[in-house]
């Protein structure tokens, strides 16, 4: 049962993701030298405030997406 849960959640995660999360895509010339905010997150310190915000956003994002999926299943079942 646990194996199914872990593999099924991985298959739903960002199914239409088109950007490379590791930054291997070429930036526009105007921004080649600029470090973007998404690139800074790996180098910043993980402070208690940042951890609190990140954990809450992640928690409620997961809840929101799970709620949407369950509502879609219920709608299809009707």
SENU-451403 format. One record per residue: y, z, x of N, C-alpha, C in turn; residue in one letter. Coordinates in pm, 1 decimal. Layout:
residues N
n_py; n_pz; n_px; ca_py; ca_pz; ca_px; c_py; c_pz; c_px; residuo
Y; Z; X; Y; Z; X; Y; Z; X; A .
...
***
This chain:
residues 78
n_py; n_pz; n_px; ca_py; ca_pz; ca_px; c_py; c_pz; c_px; residuo
-118.8; 0.0; 82.0; 0.0; 0.0; 0.0; 126.2; 0.0; 87.1; X .
128.5; 84.9; 189.7; 245.8; 90.4; 277.1; 267.0; -40.6; 351.5; X .
158.5; -103.0; 393.3; 171.3; -232.0; 463.0; 238.1; -334.7; 373.3; X .
201.2; -335.4; 246.2; 261.1; -429.1; 151.6; 410.3; -402.9; 136.6; X .
447.5; -275.9; 126.7; 588.6; -241.0; 109.0; 671.2; -286.8; 228.3; X .
622.7; -259.1; 349.5; 699.5; -295.5; 468.7; 706.6; -446.6; 488.5; X .
601.0; -519.2; 459.5; 604.8; -664.0; 477.5; 683.1; -731.9; 367.0; X .
679.1; -678.4; 246.2; 751.9; -741.8; 136.8; 902.4; -724.9; 153.1; X .
948.2; -610.7; 202.3; 1092.0; -592.9; 220.6; 1144.5; -683.1; 331.6; X .
1064.6; -707.5; 432.5; 1108.1; -795.7; 541.2; 1120.2; -939.4; 492.1; X .
1038.0; -978.2; 397.3; 1042.8; -1115.7; 349.4; 1163.5; -1140.9; 259.7; X .
1220.8; -1036.8; 200.0; 1337.2; -1053.1; 113.6; 1468.7; -1038.2; 188.0; X .
1467.4; -987.6; 307.8; 1590.6; -959.1; 380.5; 1660.0; -1087.2; 424.1; X .
1777.3; -1109.4; 373.5; 1862.4; -1223.0; 408.0; 1787.0; -1355.8; 409.5; X .
1733.4; -1399.7; 296.0; 1653.9; -1522.4; 295.5; 1733.8; -1649.2; 324.8; X .
1864.3; -1647.4; 300.4; 1944.1; -1767.8; 322.8; 2041.0; -1750.7; 438.5; X .
2009.2; -1665.0; 531.1; 2096.4; -1638.0; 645.7; 2103.8; -1761.3; 733.3; X .
2225.3; -1808.6; 762.9; 2240.4; -1929.3; 843.5; 2304.6; -1902.7; 979.1; X .
2367.2; -1787.3; 996.2; 2432.6; -1756.3; 1122.5; 2337.6; -1682.3; 1214.6; X .
2355.2; -1704.5; 1342.0; 2273.9; -1633.0; 1439.9; 2336.3; -1495.8; 1463.6; X .
2265.7; -1386.4; 1432.5; 2326.5; -1254.1; 1445.4; 2351.5; -1210.8; 1589.2; X .
2299.7; -1283.0; 1685.6; 2317.2; -1244.6; 1825.0; 2427.1; -1324.5; 1893.6; X .
2504.0; -1402.9; 1818.2; 2622.2; -1469.2; 1869.4; 2597.2; -1587.3; 1961.4; X .
2488.4; -1658.0; 1944.3; 2461.2; -1772.7; 2030.2; 2526.5; -1900.4; 1977.6; X .
2587.9; -1891.3; 1859.9; 2657.4; -2007.3; 1806.3; 2791.9; -2023.4; 1876.3; X .
2837.6; -2147.0; 1887.3; 2963.8; -2174.7; 1955.8; 3080.6; -2140.3; 1863.8; X .
3176.8; -2066.7; 1919.2; 3296.8; -2030.7; 1844.7; 3395.4; -2146.6; 1850.8; X .
3487.5; -2153.0; 1755.1; 3595.1; -2251.7; 1765.6; 3677.5; -2225.3; 1891.6; X .
3737.2; -2328.1; 1946.4; 3811.3; -2316.7; 2072.7; 3919.6; -2209.3; 2067.2; X .
3982.2; -2195.1; 1953.2; 4090.4; -2098.2; 1938.1; 4041.0; -1954.8; 1961.5; X .
3913.9; -1928.0; 1932.4; 3860.0; -1792.3; 1939.1; 3754.5; -1773.2; 2047.5; X .
3742.0; -1865.8; 2139.6; 3637.8; -1855.6; 2241.6; 3652.9; -1731.8; 2328.7; X .
3776.4; -1694.7; 2363.3; 3799.7; -1580.3; 2451.5; 3811.4; -1449.0; 2375.1; X .
3833.3; -1455.9; 2245.1; 3854.3; -1336.1; 2165.2; 3720.4; -1272.3; 2127.0; X .
3712.8; -1140.1; 2138.4; 3593.2; -1067.3; 2096.4; 3609.7; -1033.9; 1948.9; X .
3518.6; -1081.0; 1867.8; 3526.6; -1058.7; 1724.5; 3482.6; -916.9; 1689.3; X .
3523.6; -871.0; 1572.7; 3488.2; -737.0; 1528.2; 3338.4; -716.1; 1519.1; X .
3267.0; -818.0; 1475.4; 3121.3; -805.6; 1464.0; 3054.7; -796.0; 1600.7; X .
3121.6; -846.7; 1703.6; 3066.6; -837.7; 1838.8; 3097.1; -702.2; 1903.1; X .
3201.2; -635.3; 1855.3; 3239.7; -505.8; 1910.6; 3147.8; -393.1; 1863.9; X .
3082.5; -409.3; 1750.0; 3006.8; -298.5; 1691.9; 2896.1; -248.7; 1783.0; X .
2838.6; -333.7; 1862.8; 2730.1; -291.3; 1951.2; 2782.0; -209.9; 2069.8; X .
2909.6; -224.0; 2103.1; 2963.2; -154.0; 2219.6; 3040.6; -27.9; 2183.2; X .
3075.0; -10.8; 2056.2; 3149.8; 107.4; 2013.8; 3060.5; 230.3; 2009.4; X .
3123.9; 346.2; 2020.8; 3052.1; 472.4; 2009.4; 3017.4; 497.4; 1862.5; X .
2897.7; 549.8; 1837.7; 2851.5; 576.0; 1701.8; 2890.9; 718.5; 1663.9; X .
3014.3; 736.1; 1618.5; 3068.8; 868.1; 1587.9; 3014.0; 920.3; 1455.2; X .
3029.1; 1051.0; 1428.0; 2981.5; 1105.2; 1299.9; 3046.8; 1038.9; 1178.3; X .
3174.8; 1006.7; 1188.2; 3242.3; 939.8; 1076.4; 3183.0; 801.1; 1055.6; X .
3164.4; 728.7; 1163.4; 3106.7; 594.6; 1154.4; 2964.2; 600.9; 1100.5; X .
2886.6; 698.4; 1145.5; 2749.4; 715.7; 1097.3; 2748.9; 745.3; 947.4; X .
2839.8; 832.8; 901.7; 2849.1; 867.4; 760.1; 2879.6; 743.6; 676.0; X .
2978.6; 667.0; 719.1; 3016.2; 546.7; 644.8; 2902.8; 445.0; 646.0; X .
2844.6; 420.7; 761.6; 2736.6; 322.7; 773.8; 2616.9; 361.0; 687.7; X .
2578.2; 488.4; 692.0; 2462.5; 532.5; 614.8; 2487.3; 521.8; 464.9; X .
2608.1; 554.2; 420.1; 2638.4; 543.7; 277.5; 2645.9; 399.1; 231.7; X .
2708.7; 314.2; 309.8; 2715.4; 172.8; 274.0; 2575.0; 114.1; 267.7; X .
2493.4; 144.4; 366.1; 2356.7; 93.3; 369.3; 2276.8; 144.1; 250.3; X .
2289.5; 272.0; 220.7; 2215.1; 331.7; 109.7; 2251.6; 265.2; -22.6; X .
2380.7; 253.8; -52.0; 2422.1; 198.7; -180.1; 2404.9; 47.5; -185.7; X .
2411.2; -20.2; -73.5; 2382.2; -162.8; -70.6; 2235.5; -186.5; -104.5; X .
2147.4; -104.8; -47.4; 2004.4; -115.0; -77.1; 1980.4; -87.1; -225.2; X .
2042.2; 16.4; -278.2; 2027.1; 51.1; -419.2; 2077.3; -62.5; -507.7; X .
2193.0; -118.8; -476.2; 2250.6; -227.8; -554.3; 2158.3; -349.2; -555.6; X .
2108.7; -388.4; -437.7; 2020.5; -504.5; -429.6; 1888.6; -479.9; -500.8; X .
1832.2; -360.1; -487.1; 1707.4; -327.4; -555.4; 1727.7; -328.5; -706.1; X .
1839.0; -277.1; -751.1; 1869.3; -275.7; -893.9; 1883.3; -418.3; -947.2; X .
1950.4; -505.6; -872.5; 1963.2; -645.6; -914.4; 1827.7; -714.1; -922.4; X .
1741.9; -690.2; -824.3; 1609.5; -752.6; -824.7; 1525.8; -704.1; -941.8; X .
1530.9; -574.7; -970.9; 1452.1; -520.6; -1081.6; 1504.6; -574.8; -1214.2; X .
1636.2; -590.5; -1226.3; 1693.2; -647.5; -1348.6; 1653.3; -793.6; -1365.3; X .
1646.5; -869.1; -1256.9; 1601.3; -1008.0; -1264.3; 1456.6; -1016.1; -1310.0; X .
1372.9; -927.4; -1259.0; 1232.1; -925.6; -1298.5; 1219.6; -892.5; -1446.4; X .
1297.2; -796.5; -1493.4; 1292.9; -758.8; -1635.2; 1339.9; -874.2; -1722.4; X .
1446.0; -943.1; -1679.9; 1496.1; -1058.1; -1756.3; 1392.2; -1169.9; -1763.7; X .
1324.6; -1196.0; -1651.9; 1221.5; -1300.6; -1651.7; 1101.9; -1261.9; -1737.1; X .
1075.0; -1132.3; -1747.4; 959.7; -1086.2; -1824.9; 985.5; -1094.3; -1975.3; X .
1110.7; -1097.2; -2016.4; 1143.1; -1100.6; -2160.4; 1114.9; -1233.8; -2222.0; X .
***
